[in-house]
Amino acid sequence: MGEVRNTAKKRREADRDRTVMLRTTASRRENDLVRERMALVGTKSIASFLRKLAVDGFIIRPELAGAGEMIALLQSISDGVKEIASRPDGAERPDRALFEEIRKNQETLIGQMNRIIGQFTGLVVE
């Protein structure tokens, strides 16, 4: 309960620092687009959304759910490369399965990175 009061108090204090009112009008279509974009970034406050957008220029919230798996793949690839590089000259060649594992991990990682990059292609605002 105390944390809720502190948050509300901080919000009121921040609002007191904001003494300039900014206003605009929009068509129903524009309003719908603003509301859709607010939903994409997970905010319900139109004032906060528009203020952040006006000050920073844009808001990006990429979906990085697979980031942990990507890091694990990078670690696996790195470990395989280190194993190959640490063999002394004249030592037996690395197992073909190790090369195949590195290649498969690289393909998976590239696919995941392309999916994340694909999220940014729709960011151009008309």
Distance bins in CASP14 RR format, pairs under 12 A and 6 or more apart:
PFRMAT RR
TARGET T0000
AUTHOR 0000-0000-0000
RMODE 2
METHOD distances of the structure
MODEL  1
1 7 0 0 0 0 0 1 0 0 0 0 0
1 8 0 0 0 0 0 1 0 0 0 0 0
2 8 0 0 0 0 1 0 0 0 0 0 0
2 9 0 0 0 0 1 0 0 0 0 0 0
2 10 0 0 0 0 0 1 0 0 0 0 0
3 9 0 0 0 0 0 1 0 0 0 0 0
3 10 0 0 0 0 0 1 0 0 0 0 0
4 10 0 0 0 0 0 1 0 0 0 0 0
4 11 0 0 0 0 0 1 0 0 0 0 0
5 11 0 0 0 0 0 1 0 0 0 0 0
5 12 0 0 0 0 0 1 0 0 0 0 0
6 12 0 0 0 0 0 1 0 0 0 0 0
6 13 0 0 0 0 0 1 0 0 0 0 0
7 13 0 0 0 0 0 1 0 0 0 0 0
7 14 0 0 0 0 0 1 0 0 0 0 0
8 14 0 0 0 0 0 1 0 0 0 0 0
8 15 0 0 0 0 0 1 0 0 0 0 0
9 15 0 0 0 0 0 1 0 0 0 0 0
9 16 0 0 0 0 0 1 0 0 0 0 0
10 16 0 0 0 0 0 1 0 0 0 0 0
10 17 0 0 0 0 0 1 0 0 0 0 0
11 17 0 0 0 0 0 1 0 0 0 0 0
11 18 0 0 0 0 0 1 0 0 0 0 0
11 45 0 0 0 0 0 1 0 0 0 0 0
11 47 0 0 0 0 0 1 0 0 0 0 0
11 48 0 0 0 0 0 1 0 0 0 0 0
12 18 0 0 0 0 0 1 0 0 0 0 0
14 47 0 0 0 0 0 1 0 0 0 0 0
14 48 0 0 0 0 0 1 0 0 0 0 0
14 51 0 0 0 0 0 1 0 0 0 0 0
15 21 0 0 0 0 0 1 0 0 0 0 0
15 45 0 0 0 0 0 1 0 0 0 0 0
15 47 0 0 0 0 1 0 0 0 0 0 0
15 48 0 0 0 0 0 1 0 0 0 0 0
15 51 0 0 0 0 0 1 0 0 0 0 0
18 47 0 0 0 0 1 0 0 0 0 0 0
18 48 0 0 0 0 0 1 0 0 0 0 0
18 51 0 0 0 0 1 0 0 0 0 0 0
18 55 0 0 0 0 0 1 0 0 0 0 0
20 51 0 0 0 0 0 1 0 0 0 0 0
20 54 0 0 0 0 0 1 0 0 0 0 0
21 47 0 0 0 0 0 1 0 0 0 0 0
21 51 0 0 0 0 0 1 0 0 0 0 0
22 46 0 0 0 0 0 1 0 0 0 0 0
22 47 0 0 0 0 1 0 0 0 0 0 0
22 50 1 0 0 1 0 0 0 0 0 0 0
22 51 0 0 0 0 1 0 0 0 0 0 0
22 53 0 0 0 0 0 1 0 0 0 0 0
22 54 1 0 0 1 0 0 0 0 0 0 0
22 55 0 0 0 0 0 1 0 0 0 0 0
23 47 0 0 0 0 0 1 0 0 0 0 0
23 50 0 0 0 0 0 1 0 0 0 0 0
24 30 0 0 0 0 1 0 0 0 0 0 0
24 31 0 0 0 0 0 1 0 0 0 0 0
24 34 0 0 0 0 0 1 0 0 0 0 0
24 46 0 0 0 0 0 1 0 0 0 0 0
24 47 0 0 0 0 0 1 0 0 0 0 0
24 50 0 0 0 0 1 0 0 0 0 0 0
24 53 0 0 0 0 0 1 0 0 0 0 0
24 54 0 0 0 0 0 1 0 0 0 0 0
25 31 0 0 0 0 1 0 0 0 0 0 0
26 32 0 0 0 0 1 0 0 0 0 0 0
26 33 0 0 0 0 1 0 0 0 0 0 0
26 34 1 0 0 1 0 0 0 0 0 0 0
26 35 0 0 0 0 0 1 0 0 0 0 0
26 46 0 0 0 0 0 1 0 0 0 0 0
26 50 0 0 0 0 0 1 0 0 0 0 0
27 33 0 0 0 0 1 0 0 0 0 0 0
27 34 0 0 0 0 0 1 0 0 0 0 0
28 34 0 0 0 0 0 1 0 0 0 0 0
28 35 0 0 0 0 0 1 0 0 0 0 0
29 35 0 0 0 0 0 1 0 0 0 0 0
29 36 0 0 0 0 0 1 0 0 0 0 0
29 126 0 0 0 0 0 1 0 0 0 0 0
30 36 0 0 0 0 0 1 0 0 0 0 0
30 37 0 0 0 0 0 1 0 0 0 0 0
30 50 0 0 0 0 0 1 0 0 0 0 0
30 125 0 0 0 0 0 1 0 0 0 0 0
30 126 0 0 0 0 0 1 0 0 0 0 0
31 37 0 0 0 0 0 1 0 0 0 0 0
31 38 0 0 0 0 0 1 0 0 0 0 0
31 46 0 0 0 0 1 0 0 0 0 0 0
31 50 0 0 0 0 0 1 0 0 0 0 0
32 38 0 0 0 0 0 1 0 0 0 0 0
32 39 0 0 0 0 0 1 0 0 0 0 0
33 39 0 0 0 0 0 1 0 0 0 0 0
33 40 0 0 0 0 0 1 0 0 0 0 0
33 49 0 0 0 0 0 1 0 0 0 0 0
33 125 0 0 0 0 1 0 0 0 0 0 0
33 126 0 0 0 0 1 0 0 0 0 0 0
34 40 0 0 0 0 0 1 0 0 0 0 0
34 41 0 0 0 0 0 1 0 0 0 0 0
34 43 0 0 0 0 0 1 0 0 0 0 0
34 45 0 0 0 0 0 1 0 0 0 0 0
34 46 1 0 0 1 0 0 0 0 0 0 0
34 47 0 0 0 0 0 1 0 0 0 0 0
34 49 1 0 0 1 0 0 0 0 0 0 0
34 50 1 0 0 1 0 0 0 0 0 0 0
34 53 0 0 0 0 1 0 0 0 0 0 0
34 59 0 0 0 0 0 1 0 0 0 0 0
34 125 0 0 0 0 0 1 0 0 0 0 0
35 41 0 0 0 0 0 1 0 0 0 0 0
35 42 0 0 0 0 0 1 0 0 0 0 0
35 43 0 0 0 0 0 1 0 0 0 0 0
35 44 0 0 0 0 1 0 0 0 0 0 0
35 45 0 0 0 0 0 1 0 0 0 0 0
35 46 1 0 0 1 0 0 0 0 0 0 0
35 49 0 0 0 0 1 0 0 0 0 0 0
35 50 0 0 0 0 0 1 0 0 0 0 0
36 42 0 0 0 0 0 1 0 0 0 0 0
36 43 0 0 0 0 0 1 0 0 0 0 0
36 49 0 0 0 0 0 1 0 0 0 0 0
37 43 0 0 0 0 1 0 0 0 0 0 0
37 46 0 0 0 0 0 1 0 0 0 0 0
37 49 1 0 0 1 0 0 0 0 0 0 0
37 50 0 0 0 0 0 1 0 0 0 0 0
37 52 0 0 0 0 0 1 0 0 0 0 0
37 53 0 0 0 0 1 0 0 0 0 0 0
37 58 0 0 0 0 1 0 0 0 0 0 0
37 59 1 0 0 1 0 0 0 0 0 0 0
37 60 0 0 0 0 0 1 0 0 0 0 0
37 61 0 0 0 0 0 1 0 0 0 0 0
37 122 0 0 0 0 0 1 0 0 0 0 0
37 123 0 0 0 0 0 1 0 0 0 0 0
37 125 0 0 0 0 1 0 0 0 0 0 0
38 44 1 0 0 1 0 0 0 0 0 0 0
38 45 0 0 0 0 1 0 0 0 0 0 0
38 46 1 0 0 1 0 0 0 0 0 0 0
38 47 0 0 0 0 0 1 0 0 0 0 0
38 48 0 0 0 0 1 0 0 0 0 0 0
38 49 1 0 1 0 0 0 0 0 0 0 0
38 50 0 0 0 0 1 0 0 0 0 0 0
38 52 0 0 0 0 0 1 0 0 0 0 0
38 53 0 0 0 0 1 0 0 0 0 0 0
38 59 0 0 0 0 1 0 0 0 0 0 0
38 61 0 0 0 0 0 1 0 0 0 0 0
39 46 0 0 0 0 0 1 0 0 0 0 0
39 49 0 0 0 0 0 1 0 0 0 0 0
39 61 0 0 0 0 0 1 0 0 0 0 0
40 49 0 0 0 0 0 1 0 0 0 0 0
40 58 0 0 0 0 0 1 0 0 0 0 0
40 59 0 0 0 0 1 0 0 0 0 0 0
40 60 0 0 0 0 0 1 0 0 0 0 0
40 61 1 0 0 1 0 0 0 0 0 0 0
40 62 0 0 0 0 0 1 0 0 0 0 0
40 63 0 0 0 0 0 1 0 0 0 0 0
40 119 0 0 0 0 0 1 0 0 0 0 0
40 122 0 0 0 0 0 1 0 0 0 0 0
40 123 0 0 0 0 0 1 0 0 0 0 0
41 48 0 0 0 0 0 1 0 0 0 0 0
41 49 1 0 0 1 0 0 0 0 0 0 0
41 50 0 0 0 0 0 1 0 0 0 0 0
41 52 0 0 0 0 1 0 0 0 0 0 0
41 53 0 0 0 0 1 0 0 0 0 0 0
41 56 0 0 0 0 0 1 0 0 0 0 0
41 58 0 0 0 0 0 1 0 0 0 0 0
41 59 1 0 1 0 0 0 0 0 0 0 0
41 60 0 0 0 0 1 0 0 0 0 0 0
41 61 1 0 1 0 0 0 0 0 0 0 0
41 62 0 0 0 0 0 1 0 0 0 0 0
41 63 0 0 0 0 0 1 0 0 0 0 0
42 48 0 0 0 0 0 1 0 0 0 0 0
42 49 0 0 0 0 1 0 0 0 0 0 0
42 52 0 0 0 0 0 1 0 0 0 0 0
42 59 0 0 0 0 1 0 0 0 0 0 0
42 61 1 0 0 1 0 0 0 0 0 0 0
43 49 1 0 1 0 0 0 0 0 0 0 0
43 50 0 0 0 0 0 1 0 0 0 0 0
43 51 0 0 0 0 0 1 0 0 0 0 0
43 52 0 0 0 0 1 0 0 0 0 0 0
43 53 0 0 0 0 0 1 0 0 0 0 0
43 59 0 0 0 0 1 0 0 0 0 0 0
43 61 0 0 0 0 1 0 0 0 0 0 0
45 51 0 0 0 0 1 0 0 0 0 0 0
45 52 0 0 0 0 1 0 0 0 0 0 0
45 53 0 0 0 0 0 1 0 0 0 0 0
46 52 0 0 0 0 0 1 0 0 0 0 0
46 53 0 0 0 0 0 1 0 0 0 0 0
46 54 0 0 0 0 0 1 0 0 0 0 0
47 53 0 0 0 0 0 1 0 0 0 0 0
47 54 0 0 0 0 0 1 0 0 0 0 0
48 54 0 0 0 0 0 1 0 0 0 0 0
48 55 0 0 0 0 0 1 0 0 0 0 0
48 56 0 0 0 0 0 1 0 0 0 0 0
48 59 0 0 0 0 0 1 0 0 0 0 0
49 55 0 0 0 0 0 1 0 0 0 0 0
49 56 0 0 0 0 0 1 0 0 0 0 0
49 57 0 0 0 0 0 1 0 0 0 0 0
49 58 0 0 0 0 0 1 0 0 0 0 0
49 59 1 0 0 1 0 0 0 0 0 0 0
49 61 0 0 0 0 0 1 0 0 0 0 0
50 56 0 0 0 0 0 1 0 0 0 0 0
50 57 0 0 0 0 0 1 0 0 0 0 0
50 59 0 0 0 0 0 1 0 0 0 0 0
51 57 0 0 0 0 0 1 0 0 0 0 0
51 59 0 0 0 0 0 1 0 0 0 0 0
52 58 0 0 0 0 1 0 0 0 0 0 0
52 59 1 0 0 1 0 0 0 0 0 0 0
52 60 0 0 0 0 0 1 0 0 0 0 0
52 61 0 0 0 0 0 1 0 0 0 0 0
53 59 1 0 0 1 0 0 0 0 0 0 0
53 60 0 0 0 0 0 1 0 0 0 0 0
53 125 0 0 0 0 0 1 0 0 0 0 0
57 123 0 0 0 0 0 1 0 0 0 0 0
57 125 0 0 0 0 0 1 0 0 0 0 0
58 120 0 0 0 0 0 1 0 0 0 0 0
58 122 0 0 0 0 0 1 0 0 0 0 0
58 123 1 0 0 1 0 0 0 0 0 0 0
58 124 0 0 0 0 0 1 0 0 0 0 0
58 125 1 0 0 1 0 0 0 0 0 0 0
59 123 0 0 0 0 1 0 0 0 0 0 0
59 125 0 0 0 0 0 1 0 0 0 0 0
60 116 0 0 0 0 0 1 0 0 0 0 0
60 119 0 0 0 0 1 0 0 0 0 0 0
60 120 1 0 0 1 0 0 0 0 0 0 0
60 122 0 0 0 0 0 1 0 0 0 0 0
60 123 1 0 0 1 0 0 0 0 0 0 0
60 125 0 0 0 0 0 1 0 0 0 0 0
61 119 0 0 0 0 1 0 0 0 0 0 0
61 120 0 0 0 0 0 1 0 0 0 0 0
61 123 0 0 0 0 0 1 0 0 0 0 0
62 113 0 0 0 0 0 1 0 0 0 0 0
62 115 0 0 0 0 0 1 0 0 0 0 0
62 116 1 0 0 1 0 0 0 0 0 0 0
62 117 0 0 0 0 1 0 0 0 0 0 0
62 118 0 0 0 0 1 0 0 0 0 0 0
62 119 1 0 1 0 0 0 0 0 0 0 0
62 120 1 0 0 1 0 0 0 0 0 0 0
62 121 0 0 0 0 0 1 0 0 0 0 0
62 122 0 0 0 0 0 1 0 0 0 0 0
62 123 0 0 0 0 1 0 0 0 0 0 0
63 112 0 0 0 0 0 1 0 0 0 0 0
63 115 0 0 0 0 1 0 0 0 0 0 0
63 116 1 0 0 1 0 0 0 0 0 0 0
63 118 0 0 0 0 0 1 0 0 0 0 0
63 119 1 0 0 1 0 0 0 0 0 0 0
63 120 0 0 0 0 0 1 0 0 0 0 0
64 70 0 0 0 0 1 0 0 0 0 0 0
64 71 0 0 0 0 0 1 0 0 0 0 0
64 112 0 0 0 0 1 0 0 0 0 0 0
64 113 0 0 0 0 0 1 0 0 0 0 0
64 115 0 0 0 0 0 1 0 0 0 0 0
64 116 1 0 0 1 0 0 0 0 0 0 0
64 117 0 0 0 0 0 1 0 0 0 0 0
64 119 0 0 0 0 1 0 0 0 0 0 0
64 120 0 0 0 0 0 1 0 0 0 0 0
65 112 0 0 0 0 1 0 0 0 0 0 0
65 115 0 0 0 0 0 1 0 0 0 0 0
65 116 0 0 0 0 1 0 0 0 0 0 0
65 119 0 0 0 0 0 1 0 0 0 0 0
66 72 0 0 0 0 1 0 0 0 0 0 0
66 73 0 0 0 0 1 0 0 0 0 0 0
66 108 0 0 0 0 0 1 0 0 0 0 0
66 109 0 0 0 0 0 1 0 0 0 0 0
66 111 0 0 0 0 0 1 0 0 0 0 0
66 112 1 0 0 1 0 0 0 0 0 0 0
66 113 0 0 0 0 0 1 0 0 0 0 0
66 115 0 0 0 0 1 0 0 0 0 0 0
66 116 0 0 0 0 1 0 0 0 0 0 0
66 119 0 0 0 0 0 1 0 0 0 0 0
67 73 0 0 0 0 0 1 0 0 0 0 0
67 74 0 0 0 0 0 1 0 0 0 0 0
67 109 0 0 0 0 0 1 0 0 0 0 0
67 112 0 0 0 0 1 0 0 0 0 0 0
67 113 0 0 0 0 0 1 0 0 0 0 0
67 115 0 0 0 0 0 1 0 0 0 0 0
67 116 0 0 0 0 1 0 0 0 0 0 0
68 74 0 0 0 0 1 0 0 0 0 0 0
68 75 0 0 0 0 1 0 0 0 0 0 0
68 109 0 0 0 0 0 1 0 0 0 0 0
68 112 0 0 0 0 1 0 0 0 0 0 0
69 75 0 0 0 0 0 1 0 0 0 0 0
69 76 0 0 0 0 0 1 0 0 0 0 0
69 105 0 0 0 0 0 1 0 0 0 0 0
69 108 0 0 0 0 1 0 0 0 0 0 0
69 109 0 0 0 0 1 0 0 0 0 0 0
69 111 0 0 0 0 0 1 0 0 0 0 0
69 112 1 0 0 1 0 0 0 0 0 0 0
69 113 0 0 0 0 0 1 0 0 0 0 0
69 115 0 0 0 0 0 1 0 0 0 0 0
69 116 0 0 0 0 0 1 0 0 0 0 0
70 76 0 0 0 0 0 1 0 0 0 0 0
70 77 0 0 0 0 0 1 0 0 0 0 0
70 105 0 0 0 0 0 1 0 0 0 0 0
70 106 0 0 0 0 0 1 0 0 0 0 0
70 108 0 0 0 0 1 0 0 0 0 0 0
70 109 1 0 1 0 0 0 0 0 0 0 0
70 110 0 0 0 0 0 1 0 0 0 0 0
70 111 0 0 0 0 1 0 0 0 0 0 0
70 112 1 0 1 0 0 0 0 0 0 0 0
70 113 1 0 0 1 0 0 0 0 0 0 0
70 114 0 0 0 0 0 1 0 0 0 0 0
70 115 0 0 0 0 0 1 0 0 0 0 0
70 116 0 0 0 0 1 0 0 0 0 0 0
71 77 0 0 0 0 0 1 0 0 0 0 0
71 78 0 0 0 0 0 1 0 0 0 0 0
71 105 0 0 0 0 0 1 0 0 0 0 0
71 109 0 0 0 0 1 0 0 0 0 0 0
71 112 0 0 0 0 0 1 0 0 0 0 0
71 113 0 0 0 0 0 1 0 0 0 0 0
72 78 0 0 0 0 0 1 0 0 0 0 0
72 79 0 0 0 0 0 1 0 0 0 0 0
72 105 0 0 0 0 1 0 0 0 0 0 0
72 108 0 0 0 0 0 1 0 0 0 0 0
72 109 0 0 0 0 1 0 0 0 0 0 0
72 112 0 0 0 0 0 1 0 0 0 0 0
73 79 0 0 0 0 0 1 0 0 0 0 0
73 80 0 0 0 0 0 1 0 0 0 0 0
73 101 0 0 0 0 0 1 0 0 0 0 0
73 102 0 0 0 0 0 1 0 0 0 0 0
73 103 0 0 0 0 0 1 0 0 0 0 0
73 104 0 0 0 0 1 0 0 0 0 0 0
73 105 1 0 1 0 0 0 0 0 0 0 0
73 106 0 0 0 0 1 0 0 0 0 0 0
73 107 0 0 0 0 1 0 0 0 0 0 0
73 108 1 0 1 0 0 0 0 0 0 0 0
73 109 1 0 1 0 0 0 0 0 0 0 0
73 110 0 0 0 0 1 0 0 0 0 0 0
73 111 0 0 0 0 0 1 0 0 0 0 0
73 112 1 0 0 1 0 0 0 0 0 0 0
73 113 0 0 0 0 0 1 0 0 0 0 0
74 80 0 0 0 0 0 1 0 0 0 0 0
74 81 0 0 0 0 0 1 0 0 0 0 0
74 102 0 0 0 0 0 1 0 0 0 0 0
74 105 0 0 0 0 1 0 0 0 0 0 0
74 106 0 0 0 0 1 0 0 0 0 0 0
74 108 0 0 0 0 0 1 0 0 0 0 0
74 109 1 0 0 1 0 0 0 0 0 0 0
74 110 0 0 0 0 0 1 0 0 0 0 0
74 112 0 0 0 0 0 1 0 0 0 0 0
74 113 0 0 0 0 0 1 0 0 0 0 0
75 81 0 0 0 0 0 1 0 0 0 0 0
75 82 0 0 0 0 0 1 0 0 0 0 0
75 102 0 0 0 0 0 1 0 0 0 0 0
75 105 0 0 0 0 1 0 0 0 0 0 0
75 109 0 0 0 0 0 1 0 0 0 0 0
76 82 0 0 0 0 0 1 0 0 0 0 0
76 83 0 0 0 0 0 1 0 0 0 0 0
76 98 0 0 0 0 0 1 0 0 0 0 0
76 101 1 0 0 1 0 0 0 0 0 0 0
76 102 1 0 0 1 0 0 0 0 0 0 0
76 103 0 0 0 0 0 1 0 0 0 0 0
76 104 0 0 0 0 1 0 0 0 0 0 0
76 105 1 0 1 0 0 0 0 0 0 0 0
76 106 0 0 0 0 1 0 0 0 0 0 0
76 108 0 0 0 0 1 0 0 0 0 0 0
76 109 0 0 0 0 1 0 0 0 0 0 0
77 83 0 0 0 0 0 1 0 0 0 0 0
77 84 0 0 0 0 0 1 0 0 0 0 0
77 98 0 0 0 0 0 1 0 0 0 0 0
77 99 0 0 0 0 0 1 0 0 0 0 0
77 101 0 0 0 0 1 0 0 0 0 0 0
77 102 1 0 1 0 0 0 0 0 0 0 0
77 103 0 0 0 0 1 0 0 0 0 0 0
77 104 0 0 0 0 1 0 0 0 0 0 0
77 105 1 0 1 0 0 0 0 0 0 0 0
77 106 1 0 0 1 0 0 0 0 0 0 0
77 107 0 0 0 0 0 1 0 0 0 0 0
77 108 0 0 0 0 1 0 0 0 0 0 0
77 109 1 0 0 1 0 0 0 0 0 0 0
77 110 0 0 0 0 0 1 0 0 0 0 0
78 84 0 0 0 0 0 1 0 0 0 0 0
78 85 0 0 0 0 0 1 0 0 0 0 0
78 102 0 0 0 0 1 0 0 0 0 0 0
78 105 0 0 0 0 1 0 0 0 0 0 0
78 106 0 0 0 0 0 1 0 0 0 0 0
78 109 0 0 0 0 0 1 0 0 0 0 0
79 85 0 0 0 0 0 1 0 0 0 0 0
79 86 0 0 0 0 0 1 0 0 0 0 0
79 98 0 0 0 0 1 0 0 0 0 0 0
79 101 0 0 0 0 1 0 0 0 0 0 0
79 102 0 0 0 0 1 0 0 0 0 0 0
79 105 0 0 0 0 1 0 0 0 0 0 0
80 86 0 0 0 0 1 0 0 0 0 0 0
80 87 0 0 0 0 0 1 0 0 0 0 0
80 94 0 0 0 0 1 0 0 0 0 0 0
80 95 0 0 0 0 0 1 0 0 0 0 0
80 97 0 0 0 0 0 1 0 0 0 0 0
80 98 1 0 0 1 0 0 0 0 0 0 0
80 99 0 0 0 0 1 0 0 0 0 0 0
80 100 0 0 0 0 0 1 0 0 0 0 0
80 101 1 0 0 1 0 0 0 0 0 0 0
80 102 1 0 1 0 0 0 0 0 0 0 0
80 103 0 0 0 0 0 1 0 0 0 0 0
80 105 0 0 0 0 1 0 0 0 0 0 0
80 106 0 0 0 0 0 1 0 0 0 0 0
81 87 0 0 0 0 0 1 0 0 0 0 0
81 94 0 0 0 0 0 1 0 0 0 0 0
81 98 0 0 0 0 1 0 0 0 0 0 0
81 99 0 0 0 0 0 1 0 0 0 0 0
81 101 0 0 0 0 0 1 0 0 0 0 0
81 102 1 0 0 1 0 0 0 0 0 0 0
81 103 0 0 0 0 0 1 0 0 0 0 0
81 105 0 0 0 0 0 1 0 0 0 0 0
81 106 0 0 0 0 0 1 0 0 0 0 0
82 94 0 0 0 0 0 1 0 0 0 0 0
82 98 0 0 0 0 0 1 0 0 0 0 0
82 102 0 0 0 0 0 1 0 0 0 0 0
83 91 0 0 0 0 0 1 0 0 0 0 0
83 93 0 0 0 0 0 1 0 0 0 0 0
83 94 1 0 0 1 0 0 0 0 0 0 0
83 95 0 0 0 0 1 0 0 0 0 0 0
83 97 0 0 0 0 0 1 0 0 0 0 0
83 98 1 0 0 1 0 0 0 0 0 0 0
83 99 0 0 0 0 0 1 0 0 0 0 0
83 101 0 0 0 0 0 1 0 0 0 0 0
83 102 0 0 0 0 1 0 0 0 0 0 0
84 91 0 0 0 0 0 1 0 0 0 0 0
84 92 0 0 0 0 0 1 0 0 0 0 0
84 93 0 0 0 0 1 0 0 0 0 0 0
84 94 1 0 1 0 0 0 0 0 0 0 0
84 95 0 0 0 0 1 0 0 0 0 0 0
84 96 0 0 0 0 0 1 0 0 0 0 0
84 98 1 0 0 1 0 0 0 0 0 0 0
84 99 0 0 0 0 1 0 0 0 0 0 0
84 101 0 0 0 0 0 1 0 0 0 0 0
84 102 0 0 0 0 1 0 0 0 0 0 0
85 91 0 0 0 0 0 1 0 0 0 0 0
85 94 0 0 0 0 1 0 0 0 0 0 0
85 98 0 0 0 0 0 1 0 0 0 0 0
86 94 0 0 0 0 0 1 0 0 0 0 0
87 93 0 0 0 0 1 0 0 0 0 0 0
87 94 1 0 0 1 0 0 0 0 0 0 0
87 95 0 0 0 0 0 1 0 0 0 0 0
87 98 0 0 0 0 0 1 0 0 0 0 0
92 98 0 0 0 0 0 1 0 0 0 0 0
93 99 0 0 0 0 1 0 0 0 0 0 0
94 100 0 0 0 0 0 1 0 0 0 0 0
94 101 0 0 0 0 0 1 0 0 0 0 0
94 102 0 0 0 0 1 0 0 0 0 0 0
95 101 0 0 0 0 1 0 0 0 0 0 0
95 102 0 0 0 0 0 1 0 0 0 0 0
96 102 0 0 0 0 0 1 0 0 0 0 0
96 103 0 0 0 0 0 1 0 0 0 0 0
97 103 0 0 0 0 0 1 0 0 0 0 0
97 104 0 0 0 0 0 1 0 0 0 0 0
98 104 0 0 0 0 0 1 0 0 0 0 0
98 105 0 0 0 0 0 1 0 0 0 0 0
99 105 0 0 0 0 0 1 0 0 0 0 0
99 106 0 0 0 0 0 1 0 0 0 0 0
100 106 0 0 0 0 0 1 0 0 0 0 0
100 107 0 0 0 0 0 1 0 0 0 0 0
101 107 0 0 0 0 0 1 0 0 0 0 0
101 108 0 0 0 0 0 1 0 0 0 0 0
102 108 0 0 0 0 0 1 0 0 0 0 0
102 109 0 0 0 0 0 1 0 0 0 0 0
103 109 0 0 0 0 0 1 0 0 0 0 0
103 110 0 0 0 0 0 1 0 0 0 0 0
104 110 0 0 0 0 0 1 0 0 0 0 0
104 111 0 0 0 0 0 1 0 0 0 0 0
105 111 0 0 0 0 0 1 0 0 0 0 0
105 112 0 0 0 0 0 1 0 0 0 0 0
106 112 0 0 0 0 0 1 0 0 0 0 0
106 113 0 0 0 0 0 1 0 0 0 0 0
107 113 0 0 0 0 0 1 0 0 0 0 0
107 114 0 0 0 0 0 1 0 0 0 0 0
108 114 0 0 0 0 0 1 0 0 0 0 0
108 115 0 0 0 0 0 1 0 0 0 0 0
109 115 0 0 0 0 0 1 0 0 0 0 0
109 116 0 0 0 0 0 1 0 0 0 0 0
110 116 0 0 0 0 0 1 0 0 0 0 0
110 117 0 0 0 0 0 1 0 0 0 0 0
111 117 0 0 0 0 1 0 0 0 0 0 0
111 118 0 0 0 0 0 1 0 0 0 0 0
112 118 0 0 0 0 0 1 0 0 0 0 0
112 119 0 0 0 0 0 1 0 0 0 0 0
113 119 0 0 0 0 0 1 0 0 0 0 0
113 120 0 0 0 0 0 1 0 0 0 0 0
114 120 0 0 0 0 0 1 0 0 0 0 0
114 121 0 0 0 0 0 1 0 0 0 0 0
115 121 0 0 0 0 0 1 0 0 0 0 0
117 123 0 0 0 0 0 1 0 0 0 0 0
END
